[in-house]
């Protein structure tokens, strides 16, 4: 098994040209590789998500995780579901898909 990999934060354009970050990890050996999209857990895009992305690359996949909360910030910047709940109007609901 070839264990070398490339893992880095990359930028791409999202809806309305928004700059979004993603984390890409892939083996360095000759491909082709199957691809996996990693969806982060509720608190947000964090080191655990990046670790999982690297682990998939270690096992031979090209893996990518995008920052789903890019408009609200990251856990390091103070993003939390409590912050989102506190900004709700009375009667407004919050939901998730996934």
N, CA, C and O atoms as a GROMACS GRO file, in nm:
protein
  392
    1UNK      N    1   0.085  -0.118   0.000
    1UNK     CA    2   0.000   0.000   0.000
    1UNK      C    3   0.089   0.124   0.000
    1UNK      O    4   0.187   0.132   0.074
    2UNK      N    5   0.054   0.221  -0.083
    2UNK     CA    6   0.127   0.346  -0.092
    2UNK      C    7   0.066   0.443   0.007
    2UNK      O    8  -0.053   0.474  -0.002
    3UNK      N    9   0.144   0.493   0.103
    3UNK     CA   10   0.087   0.572   0.211
    3UNK      C   11   0.101   0.723   0.196
    3UNK      O   12   0.044   0.797   0.276
    4UNK      N   13   0.175   0.770   0.096
    4UNK     CA   14   0.188   0.915   0.079
    4UNK      C   15   0.056   0.977   0.037
    4UNK      O   16  -0.023   0.914  -0.033
    5UNK      N   17   0.033   1.101   0.080
    5UNK     CA   18  -0.092   1.168   0.043
    5UNK      C   19  -0.070   1.318   0.037
    5UNK      O   20   0.025   1.373   0.093
    6UNK      N   21  -0.160   1.382  -0.032
    6UNK     CA   22  -0.168   1.528  -0.035
    6UNK      C   23  -0.294   1.565   0.041
    6UNK      O   24  -0.401   1.512   0.012
    7UNK      N   25  -0.282   1.655   0.138
    7UNK     CA   26  -0.399   1.700   0.214
    7UNK      C   27  -0.385   1.850   0.233
    7UNK      O   28  -0.285   1.898   0.287
    8UNK      N   29  -0.487   1.924   0.190
    8UNK     CA   30  -0.478   2.070   0.199
    8UNK      C   31  -0.616   2.135   0.197
    8UNK      O   32  -0.713   2.077   0.149
    9UNK      N   33  -0.621   2.256   0.251
    9UNK     CA   34  -0.742   2.338   0.242
    9UNK      C   35  -0.740   2.406   0.106
    9UNK      O   36  -0.641   2.467   0.067
   10UNK      N   37  -0.852   2.395   0.036
   10UNK     CA   38  -0.863   2.455  -0.097
   10UNK      C   39  -0.984   2.549  -0.098
   10UNK      O   40  -1.075   2.534  -0.017
   11UNK      N   41  -0.984   2.643  -0.189
   11UNK     CA   42  -1.095   2.734  -0.204
   11UNK      C   43  -1.169   2.708  -0.335
   11UNK      O   44  -1.109   2.664  -0.433
   12UNK      N   45  -1.298   2.734  -0.335
   12UNK     CA   46  -1.376   2.723  -0.458
   12UNK      C   47  -1.494   2.819  -0.447
   12UNK      O   48  -1.526   2.867  -0.339
   13UNK      N   49  -1.556   2.846  -0.560
   13UNK     CA   50  -1.669   2.939  -0.563
   13UNK      C   51  -1.799   2.862  -0.545
   13UNK      O   52  -1.822   2.758  -0.608
   14UNK      N   53  -1.884   2.914  -0.458
   14UNK     CA   54  -2.015   2.855  -0.432
   14UNK      C   55  -2.125   2.941  -0.489
   14UNK      O   56  -2.102   3.017  -0.583
   15UNK      N   57  -2.244   2.929  -0.434
   15UNK     CA   58  -2.361   3.004  -0.476
   15UNK      C   59  -2.332   3.154  -0.471
   15UNK      O   60  -2.273   3.203  -0.374
   16UNK      N   61  -2.373   3.225  -0.573
   16UNK     CA   62  -2.351   3.370  -0.585
   16UNK      C   63  -2.203   3.408  -0.584
   16UNK      O   64  -2.168   3.520  -0.549
   17UNK      N   65  -2.116   3.314  -0.621
   17UNK     CA   66  -1.974   3.343  -0.625
   17UNK      C   67  -1.907   3.348  -0.489
   17UNK      O   68  -1.793   3.392  -0.477
   18UNK      N   69  -1.978   3.302  -0.384
   18UNK     CA   70  -1.920   3.301  -0.249
   18UNK      C   71  -1.794   3.217  -0.246
   18UNK      O   72  -1.789   3.109  -0.304
   19UNK      N   73  -1.692   3.267  -0.178
   19UNK     CA   74  -1.569   3.191  -0.157
   19UNK      C   75  -1.592   3.092  -0.044
   19UNK      O   76  -1.626   3.132   0.068
   20UNK      N   77  -1.575   2.964  -0.071
   20UNK     CA   78  -1.596   2.858   0.027
   20UNK      C   79  -1.467   2.778   0.040
   20UNK      O   80  -1.394   2.759  -0.058
   21UNK      N   81  -1.439   2.733   0.161
   21UNK     CA   82  -1.324   2.648   0.183
   21UNK      C   83  -1.366   2.502   0.184
   21UNK      O   84  -1.478   2.468   0.223
   22UNK      N   85  -1.276   2.418   0.143
   22UNK     CA   86  -1.296   2.274   0.151
   22UNK      C   87  -1.163   2.211   0.186
   22UNK      O   88  -1.058   2.275   0.175
   23UNK      N   89  -1.167   2.087   0.228
   23UNK     CA   90  -1.045   2.014   0.263
   23UNK      C   91  -1.036   1.894   0.170
   23UNK      O   92  -1.127   1.811   0.167
   24UNK      N   93  -0.928   1.885   0.096
   24UNK     CA   94  -0.907   1.779  -0.001
   24UNK      C   95  -0.790   1.693   0.042
   24UNK      O   96  -0.683   1.744   0.075
   25UNK      N   97  -0.810   1.563   0.040
   25UNK     CA   98  -0.701   1.469   0.070
   25UNK      C   99  -0.708   1.356  -0.032
   25UNK      O  100  -0.816   1.305  -0.062
   26UNK      N  101  -0.591   1.319  -0.084
   26UNK     CA  102  -0.587   1.210  -0.183
   26UNK      C  103  -0.450   1.143  -0.177
   26UNK      O  104  -0.352   1.205  -0.136
   27UNK      N  105  -0.445   1.017  -0.219
   27UNK     CA  106  -0.315   0.949  -0.225
   27UNK      C  107  -0.228   1.015  -0.332
   27UNK      O  108  -0.279   1.074  -0.426
   28UNK      N  109  -0.096   1.006  -0.316
   28UNK     CA  110  -0.004   1.062  -0.414
   28UNK      C  111   0.026   0.966  -0.529
   28UNK      O  112   0.073   1.010  -0.634
   29UNK      N  113   0.001   0.838  -0.512
   29UNK     CA  114   0.032   0.740  -0.616
   29UNK      C  115  -0.056   0.759  -0.739
   29UNK      O  116  -0.148   0.842  -0.740
   30UNK      N  117  -0.025   0.681  -0.842
   30UNK     CA  118  -0.102   0.689  -0.967
   30UNK      C  119  -0.246   0.643  -0.943
   30UNK      O  120  -0.268   0.539  -0.881
   31UNK      N  121  -0.342   0.719  -0.992
   31UNK     CA  122  -0.485   0.686  -0.977
   31UNK      C  123  -0.528   0.585  -1.080
   31UNK      O  124  -0.442   0.513  -1.133
   32UNK      N  125  -0.651   0.575  -1.113
   32UNK     CA  126  -0.761   0.659  -1.063
   32UNK      C  127  -0.804   0.617  -0.922
   32UNK      O  128  -0.777   0.505  -0.878
   33UNK      N  129  -0.873   0.709  -0.853
   33UNK     CA  130  -0.922   0.684  -0.718
   33UNK      C  131  -1.073   0.703  -0.713
   33UNK      O  132  -1.128   0.789  -0.782
   34UNK      N  133  -1.137   0.623  -0.632
   34UNK     CA  134  -1.279   0.648  -0.604
   34UNK      C  135  -1.288   0.771  -0.516
   34UNK      O  136  -1.197   0.797  -0.437
   35UNK      N  137  -1.395   0.846  -0.530
   35UNK     CA  138  -1.410   0.969  -0.453
   35UNK      C  139  -1.514   0.956  -0.344
   35UNK      O  140  -1.613   0.883  -0.357
   36UNK      N  141  -1.491   1.029  -0.234
   36UNK     CA  142  -1.583   1.031  -0.121
   36UNK      C  143  -1.603   1.177  -0.079
   36UNK      O  144  -1.507   1.253  -0.069
   37UNK      N  145  -1.728   1.215  -0.053
   37UNK     CA  146  -1.759   1.346   0.004
   37UNK      C  147  -1.783   1.324   0.153
   37UNK      O  148  -1.866   1.241   0.191
   38UNK      N  149  -1.712   1.397   0.236
   38UNK     CA  150  -1.726   1.386   0.381
   38UNK      C  151  -1.811   1.504   0.429
   38UNK      O  152  -1.776   1.620   0.406
   39UNK      N  153  -1.920   1.474   0.496
   39UNK     CA  154  -2.008   1.577   0.552
   39UNK      C  155  -1.977   1.588   0.701
   39UNK      O  156  -1.983   1.490   0.774
   40UNK      N  157  -1.944   1.711   0.745
   40UNK     CA  158  -1.908   1.727   0.886
   40UNK      C  159  -2.029   1.715   0.977
   40UNK      O  160  -2.144   1.724   0.932
   41UNK      N  161  -2.002   1.695   1.105
   41UNK     CA  162  -2.108   1.681   1.204
   41UNK      C  163  -2.164   1.818   1.241
   41UNK      O  164  -2.116   1.921   1.194
   42UNK      N  165  -2.264   1.819   1.327
   42UNK     CA  166  -2.339   1.941   1.355
   42UNK      C  167  -2.256   2.056   1.410
   42UNK      O  168  -2.279   2.170   1.368
   43UNK      N  169  -2.162   2.035   1.500
   43UNK     CA  170  -2.088   2.153   1.547
   43UNK      C  171  -2.014   2.226   1.437
   43UNK      O  172  -1.987   2.346   1.449
   44UNK      N  173  -1.981   2.158   1.331
   44UNK     CA  174  -1.916   2.228   1.220
   44UNK      C  175  -1.790   2.161   1.171
   44UNK      O  176  -1.751   2.053   1.217
   45UNK      N  177  -1.729   2.227   1.078
   45UNK     CA  178  -1.607   2.182   1.011
   45UNK      C  179  -1.492   2.197   1.110
   45UNK      O  180  -1.457   2.308   1.148
   46UNK      N  181  -1.433   2.086   1.151
   46UNK     CA  182  -1.331   2.092   1.254
   46UNK      C  183  -1.219   1.992   1.226
   46UNK      O  184  -1.217   1.927   1.122
   47UNK      N  185  -1.126   1.982   1.319
   47UNK     CA  186  -1.011   1.894   1.302
   47UNK      C  187  -1.053   1.748   1.287
   47UNK      O  188  -0.989   1.674   1.213
   48UNK      N  189  -1.158   1.705   1.356
   48UNK     CA  190  -1.204   1.566   1.345
   48UNK      C  191  -1.251   1.535   1.202
   48UNK      O  192  -1.226   1.426   1.152
   49UNK      N  193  -1.317   1.630   1.138
   49UNK     CA  194  -1.361   1.612   0.999
   49UNK      C  195  -1.241   1.600   0.906
   49UNK      O  196  -1.239   1.516   0.816
   50UNK      N  197  -1.142   1.686   0.927
   50UNK     CA  198  -1.021   1.680   0.844
   50UNK      C  199  -0.947   1.548   0.866
   50UNK      O  200  -0.894   1.490   0.772
   51UNK      N  201  -0.944   1.502   0.990
   51UNK     CA  202  -0.880   1.373   1.020
   51UNK      C  203  -0.948   1.259   0.946
   51UNK      O  204  -0.881   1.172   0.890
   52UNK      N  205  -1.082   1.259   0.945
   52UNK     CA  206  -1.157   1.156   0.874
   52UNK      C  207  -1.128   1.163   0.723
   52UNK      O  208  -1.116   1.059   0.657
   53UNK      N  209  -1.117   1.283   0.670
   53UNK     CA  210  -1.086   1.301   0.528
   53UNK      C  211  -0.948   1.244   0.496
   53UNK      O  212  -0.930   1.177   0.395
   54UNK      N  213  -0.849   1.272   0.582
   54UNK     CA  214  -0.715   1.216   0.563
   54UNK      C  215  -0.714   1.065   0.576
   54UNK      O  216  -0.642   0.996   0.502
   55UNK      N  217  -0.792   1.012   0.668
   55UNK     CA  218  -0.799   0.866   0.689
   55UNK      C  219  -0.851   0.797   0.563
   55UNK      O  220  -0.801   0.691   0.526
   56UNK      N  221  -0.949   0.857   0.498
   56UNK     CA  222  -1.000   0.799   0.373
   56UNK      C  223  -0.894   0.803   0.264
   56UNK      O  224  -0.882   0.708   0.186
   57UNK      N  225  -0.816   0.910   0.257
   57UNK     CA  226  -0.707   0.918   0.160
   57UNK      C  227  -0.602   0.811   0.188
   57UNK      O  228  -0.548   0.750   0.096
   58UNK      N  229  -0.573   0.789   0.313
   58UNK     CA  230  -0.480   0.686   0.353
   58UNK      C  231  -0.523   0.549   0.301
   58UNK      O  232  -0.440   0.466   0.265
   59UNK      N  233  -0.654   0.527   0.297
   59UNK     CA  234  -0.709   0.400   0.250
   59UNK      C  235  -0.736   0.398   0.100
   59UNK      O  236  -0.802   0.306   0.051
   60UNK      N  237  -0.687   0.499   0.028
   60UNK     CA  238  -0.692   0.493  -0.118
   60UNK      C  239  -0.802   0.571  -0.186
   60UNK      O  240  -0.826   0.552  -0.305
   61UNK      N  241  -0.871   0.658  -0.115
   61UNK     CA  242  -0.979   0.737  -0.173
   61UNK      C  243  -0.936   0.883  -0.191
   61UNK      O  244  -0.852   0.933  -0.117
   62UNK      N  245  -0.993   0.948  -0.290
   62UNK     CA  246  -0.984   1.094  -0.299
   62UNK      C  247  -1.103   1.144  -0.218
   62UNK      O  248  -1.218   1.116  -0.253
   63UNK      N  249  -1.077   1.219  -0.111
   63UNK     CA  250  -1.183   1.261  -0.020
   63UNK      C  251  -1.188   1.413  -0.012
   63UNK      O  252  -1.085   1.480  -0.015
   64UNK      N  253  -1.310   1.466  -0.002
   64UNK     CA  254  -1.329   1.610   0.002
   64UNK      C  255  -1.437   1.643   0.105
   64UNK      O  256  -1.542   1.580   0.108
   65UNK      N  257  -1.411   1.743   0.187
   65UNK     CA  258  -1.510   1.792   0.282
   65UNK      C  259  -1.521   1.943   0.265
   65UNK      O  260  -1.420   2.014   0.272
   66UNK      N  261  -1.640   1.992   0.244
   66UNK     CA  262  -1.658   2.136   0.231
   66UNK      C  263  -1.718   2.194   0.358
   66UNK      O  264  -1.789   2.125   0.432
   67UNK      N  265  -1.690   2.318   0.383
   67UNK     CA  266  -1.734   2.387   0.504
   67UNK      C  267  -1.878   2.431   0.486
   67UNK      O  268  -1.905   2.534   0.422
   68UNK      N  269  -1.971   2.355   0.541
   68UNK     CA  270  -2.114   2.384   0.523
   68UNK      C  271  -2.158   2.511   0.595
   68UNK      O  272  -2.257   2.572   0.554
   69UNK      N  273  -2.088   2.552   0.699
   69UNK     CA  274  -2.125   2.673   0.775
   69UNK      C  275  -2.036   2.790   0.737
   69UNK      O  276  -2.009   2.876   0.821
   70UNK      N  277  -1.990   2.796   0.613
   70UNK     CA  278  -1.895   2.900   0.575
   70UNK      C  279  -1.949   3.042   0.596
   70UNK      O  280  -1.871   3.135   0.618
   71UNK      N  281  -2.078   3.060   0.590
   71UNK     CA  282  -2.133   3.194   0.611
   71UNK      C  283  -2.139   3.233   0.759
   71UNK      O  284  -2.140   3.351   0.792
   72UNK      N  285  -2.142   3.134   0.848
   72UNK     CA  286  -2.151   3.161   0.991
   72UNK      C  287  -2.016   3.158   1.060
   72UNK      O  288  -2.004   3.206   1.173
   73UNK      N  289  -1.914   3.103   0.996
   73UNK     CA  290  -1.782   3.090   1.059
   73UNK      C  291  -1.755   2.946   1.096
   73UNK      O  292  -1.824   2.855   1.050
   74UNK      N  293  -1.656   2.925   1.180
   74UNK     CA  294  -1.615   2.792   1.220
   74UNK      C  295  -1.628   2.778   1.371
   74UNK      O  296  -1.649   2.878   1.440
   75UNK      N  297  -1.614   2.656   1.425
   75UNK     CA  298  -1.617   2.641   1.571
   75UNK      C  299  -1.512   2.730   1.638
   75UNK      O  300  -1.536   2.784   1.745
   76UNK      N  301  -1.396   2.744   1.575
   76UNK     CA  302  -1.290   2.826   1.631
   76UNK      C  303  -1.330   2.974   1.636
   76UNK      O  304  -1.278   3.050   1.718
   77UNK      N  305  -1.420   3.015   1.547
   77UNK     CA  306  -1.465   3.154   1.542
   77UNK      C  307  -1.591   3.176   1.626
   77UNK      O  308  -1.650   3.284   1.622
   78UNK      N  309  -1.631   3.075   1.701
   78UNK     CA  310  -1.745   3.091   1.791
   78UNK      C  311  -1.878   3.047   1.734
   78UNK      O  312  -1.981   3.074   1.797
   79UNK      N  313  -1.881   2.980   1.619
   79UNK     CA  314  -2.009   2.932   1.564
   79UNK      C  315  -2.063   2.823   1.655
   79UNK      O  316  -1.986   2.737   1.700
   80UNK      N  317  -2.188   2.824   1.682
   80UNK     CA  318  -2.252   2.716   1.757
   80UNK      C  319  -2.400   2.712   1.723
   80UNK      O  320  -2.457   2.811   1.676
   81UNK      N  321  -2.462   2.597   1.745
   81UNK     CA  322  -2.605   2.587   1.723
   81UNK      C  323  -2.680   2.677   1.821
   81UNK      O  324  -2.786   2.730   1.787
   82UNK      N  325  -2.625   2.697   1.943
   82UNK     CA  326  -2.689   2.787   2.038
   82UNK      C  327  -2.697   2.927   1.979
   82UNK      O  328  -2.799   2.994   1.993
   83UNK      N  329  -2.590   2.972   1.913
   83UNK     CA  330  -2.589   3.104   1.850
   83UNK      C  331  -2.702   3.112   1.747
   83UNK      O  332  -2.770   3.214   1.738
   84UNK      N  333  -2.720   3.005   1.669
   84UNK     CA  334  -2.827   3.005   1.569
   84UNK      C  335  -2.964   3.006   1.635
   84UNK      O  336  -3.053   3.079   1.592
   85UNK      N  337  -2.982   2.924   1.739
   85UNK     CA  338  -3.111   2.919   1.808
   85UNK      C  339  -3.146   3.053   1.871
   85UNK      O  340  -3.262   3.096   1.868
   86UNK      N  341  -3.045   3.120   1.928
   86UNK     CA  342  -3.070   3.248   1.994
   86UNK      C  343  -3.117   3.355   1.896
   86UNK      O  344  -3.180   3.453   1.937
   87UNK      N  345  -3.088   3.338   1.767
   87UNK     CA  346  -3.127   3.439   1.669
   87UNK      C  347  -3.263   3.411   1.605
   87UNK      O  348  -3.308   3.488   1.520
   88UNK      N  349  -3.331   3.302   1.647
   88UNK     CA  350  -3.461   3.268   1.590
   88UNK      C  351  -3.569   3.361   1.644
   88UNK      O  352  -3.564   3.405   1.759
   89UNK      N  353  -3.666   3.389   1.559
   89UNK     CA  354  -3.784   3.464   1.601
   89UNK      C  355  -3.881   3.367   1.669
   89UNK      O  356  -3.877   3.248   1.639
   90UNK      N  357  -3.968   3.413   1.758
   90UNK     CA  358  -4.066   3.325   1.820
   90UNK      C  359  -4.148   3.252   1.714
   90UNK      O  360  -4.199   3.313   1.621
   91UNK      N  361  -4.159   3.122   1.729
   91UNK     CA  362  -4.236   3.040   1.635
   91UNK      C  363  -4.156   2.991   1.515
   91UNK      O  364  -4.202   2.902   1.443
   92UNK      N  365  -4.038   3.047   1.491
   92UNK     CA  366  -3.955   3.005   1.378
   92UNK      C  367  -3.891   2.871   1.413
   92UNK      O  368  -3.849   2.850   1.526
   93UNK      N  369  -3.884   2.782   1.317
   93UNK     CA  370  -3.827   2.650   1.338
   93UNK      C  371  -3.689   2.640   1.273
   93UNK      O  372  -3.659   2.712   1.178
   94UNK      N  373  -3.608   2.550   1.326
   94UNK     CA  374  -3.477   2.523   1.268
   94UNK      C  375  -3.475   2.375   1.232
   94UNK      O  376  -3.528   2.292   1.307
   95UNK      N  377  -3.415   2.340   1.121
   95UNK     CA  378  -3.410   2.202   1.078
   95UNK      C  379  -3.279   2.170   1.011
   95UNK      O  380  -3.203   2.260   0.974
   96UNK      N  381  -3.253   2.042   0.996
   96UNK     CA  382  -3.132   1.997   0.927
   96UNK      C  383  -3.170   1.895   0.823
   96UNK      O  384  -3.276   1.831   0.833
   97UNK      N  385  -3.086   1.879   0.726
   97UNK     CA  386  -3.104   1.778   0.623
   97UNK      C  387  -2.979   1.692   0.625
   97UNK      O  388  -2.868   1.744   0.630
   98UNK      N  389  -2.996   1.563   0.621
   98UNK     CA  390  -2.878   1.477   0.618
   98UNK      C  391  -2.890   1.355   0.700
   98UNK      O  392  -2.797   1.274   0.706
   0.00000   0.00000   0.00000
